[in-house]
Amino acid sequence: MAVLIVGLILFLGLHSVRVVAEPWRARQCAALGEARWKSLYSVVSIGALALLIWGFSLARANAPVLWVPPDWLHYVTALLVLVAFVLLAAAYVPGTHLKAATGHPLTLGTKTWAFGHLLSAATLVDVLLFGSFVVWAVAVYAAARRRDRASAQPQPQGSLARDAVAVAIGAVAWIVFAARLHEWLIGTRPFD
């Protein structure tokens, strides 16, 4: 469990720098250059994510079961994860209504993904992982929306065609992940 906790602290801590240490982040970007800062940030984030995943797999092996969720909750989780994948796609497809309306679809998608998994989480380790992501995403999303309001920059309006592209990419990615990658990466089949 300790490896998971360290992984969570590192990963979520790194992804909270803009919220808790924006002046420090700005100084680092200026000193290193934006490309070098992003490269270094990405490498450290990937390492922290690998530690988090490894810690989760170690802790999951003998995690105490807290409850047995009803079978129908797995379908609710699957639907919420589909929404999360669409929001993830909307974060990278320029000019969507989804991005214009939410401002930060990646963070909102992370919150939706974590909340969906929290609904069908059965073990203490699941609750720790997904609960941490929910709390983090709520805090980061609120801080990002405050920054948006303070900057008073209007969001560009999106188009339905771009929304359709984001929905299609998100749905296809969700299908591929649920059908193949979830079992390979996580060790469980979502629909079994």
C-alpha positions in Angstrom: 0.0 0.0 0.0 2.9 2.3 0.7 4.1 2.3 -2.9 0.6 3.2 -4.1 0.4 6.1 -1.6 3.8 7.4 -2.7 2.8 7.0 -6.4 -0.5 8.9 -5.7 1.3 11.7 -3.9 3.9 12.1 -6.6 1.5 11.9 -9.6 -1.3 14.0 -8.2 1.2 16.4 -6.5 2.9 17.0 -9.9 -0.4 17.6 -11.5 -1.3 20.1 -8.8 1.7 22.4 -9.3 -0.3 24.9 -11.2 -2.9 25.1 -8.4 -0.5 25.3 -5.4 2.7 26.8 -6.9 1.9 28.8 -10.0 4.6 31.4 -9.5 7.2 28.7 -9.0 6.0 26.9 -12.2 6.2 30.1 -14.1 9.8 30.7 -12.9 10.7 27.2 -14.0 9.2 27.6 -17.4 11.1 30.9 -17.9 14.4 29.5 -16.6 14.2 26.2 -18.5 12.2 27.2 -21.5 8.7 25.9 -22.1 9.7 22.9 -24.2 12.3 21.7 -21.7 10.0 22.3 -18.8 7.2 20.2 -20.5 9.7 17.5 -21.4 11.0 17.2 -17.9 7.5 17.4 -16.4 6.4 14.6 -18.8 9.2 12.3 -17.9 8.7 12.7 -14.2 4.9 12.3 -14.6 5.4 9.1 -16.5 7.7 7.8 -13.8 5.1 8.7 -11.1 2.3 7.1 -13.1 4.4 3.9 -13.4 5.0 3.9 -9.7 1.3 4.5 -9.0 0.3 1.6 -11.3 2.9 -0.7 -9.8 1.7 0.3 -6.3 -1.9 -0.4 -7.2 -1.1 -3.8 -8.6 0.9 -4.7 -5.5 -1.7 -3.4 -3.1 -4.6 -5.0 -5.0 -3.4 -8.5 -4.4 -4.4 -8.6 -0.8 -6.7 -5.6 -0.4 -9.7 -6.0 2.0 -13.1 -6.1 0.3 -15.3 -3.3 1.6 -18.5 -4.3 -0.1 -19.9 -6.2 -3.1 -21.4 -3.7 -5.6 -24.5 -4.8 -7.4 -23.9 -6.0 -11.0 -25.9 -3.1 -12.5 -23.4 -0.6 -11.1 -20.8 -2.0 -13.5 -22.9 -0.7 -16.4 -23.2 2.7 -14.8 -19.5 2.7 -14.5 -19.1 1.8 -18.1 -21.4 4.6 -19.2 -19.5 7.1 -17.1 -16.2 5.9 -18.5 -17.6 6.4 -22.0 -18.5 10.0 -21.1 -15.0 10.4 -19.7 -13.4 9.1 -23.0 -15.5 11.6 -25.0 -14.4 14.4 -22.7 -10.8 13.3 -23.0 -11.1 13.4 -26.8 -12.8 16.8 -26.6 -9.7 18.1 -24.7 -7.6 17.5 -27.8 -10.1 18.1 -30.7 -10.0 21.8 -31.2 -13.2 23.8 -31.6 -15.7 21.6 -29.7 -18.8 22.8 -27.8 -17.7 20.5 -25.1 -14.5 22.4 -24.5 -16.2 25.7 -24.8 -18.9 24.7 -22.2 -16.6 22.9 -19.7 -13.4 24.8 -20.2 -11.3 21.9 -19.0 -12.7 18.6 -20.4 -9.6 16.6 -19.5 -10.0 17.3 -15.8 -13.8 16.9 -16.0 -13.2 13.6 -17.8 -10.8 12.4 -15.1 -13.3 13.3 -12.4 -16.0 11.4 -14.3 -13.7 8.3 -14.8 -12.7 8.2 -11.2 -16.3 8.7 -9.9 -17.6 6.0 -12.2 -15.0 3.6 -10.9 -15.6 4.6 -7.3 -19.2 3.5 -7.7 -18.2 0.0 -8.4 -15.1 0.0 -6.3 -15.1 -3.0 -4.0 -11.8 -2.9 -2.1 -10.0 -0.4 0.1 -7.3 0.0 -2.6 -9.9 0.9 -5.2 -11.5 3.5 -2.9 -8.1 5.0 -2.1 -7.1 5.2 -5.8 -10.3 6.5 -7.3 -11.3 8.6 -4.3 -8.0 10.4 -4.5 -8.5 11.1 -8.1 -12.1 12.4 -7.5 -10.9 14.8 -4.7 -7.9 15.9 -6.9 -10.0 16.5 -10.0 -12.7 18.5 -8.1 -10.0 20.7 -6.6 -8.1 21.2 -9.8 -11.2 21.8 -11.9 -12.5 24.5 -9.4 -9.1 26.2 -9.5 -8.9 26.1 -13.3 -12.4 27.6 -13.6 -11.4 30.4 -11.1 -8.3 31.1 -13.3 -10.6 31.2 -16.4 -12.9 33.7 -14.7 -10.0 35.9 -13.5 -8.5 36.0 -16.9 -11.8 37.0 -18.5 -10.9 35.5 -21.8 -13.9 34.2 -23.7 -13.9 30.6 -24.8 -14.2 30.2 -28.6 -17.5 28.7 -29.6 -17.4 25.2 -30.9 -19.0 23.4 -33.8 -21.3 20.4 -34.0 -19.0 18.8 -36.5 -16.0 19.0 -34.1 -18.2 17.6 -31.3 -19.1 14.6 -33.6 -15.4 14.0 -34.1 -14.7 14.1 -30.4 -17.6 11.7 -29.7 -16.5 9.3 -32.4 -12.9 9.3 -31.2 -14.0 8.9 -27.6 -16.4 6.1 -28.4 -13.9 4.1 -30.5 -11.2 4.6 -27.8 -13.6 3.4 -25.1 -14.6 0.3 -27.2 -11.0 -0.6 -27.8 -10.0 0.0 -24.2 -12.9 -2.0 -22.8 -12.6 -4.8 -25.2 -8.9 -5.3 -25.2 -6.6 -2.9 -23.3 -8.3 -2.9 -19.9 -7.7 -6.6 -19.3 -4.1 -6.3 -20.7 -3.2 -3.2 -18.7 -5.3 -3.6 -15.5 -5.9 -7.4 -15.4 -9.7 -7.3 -15.3 -12.4 -7.4 -18.0 -14.9 -4.6 -17.6 -17.9 -6.5 -18.8 -17.4 -9.9 -17.1 
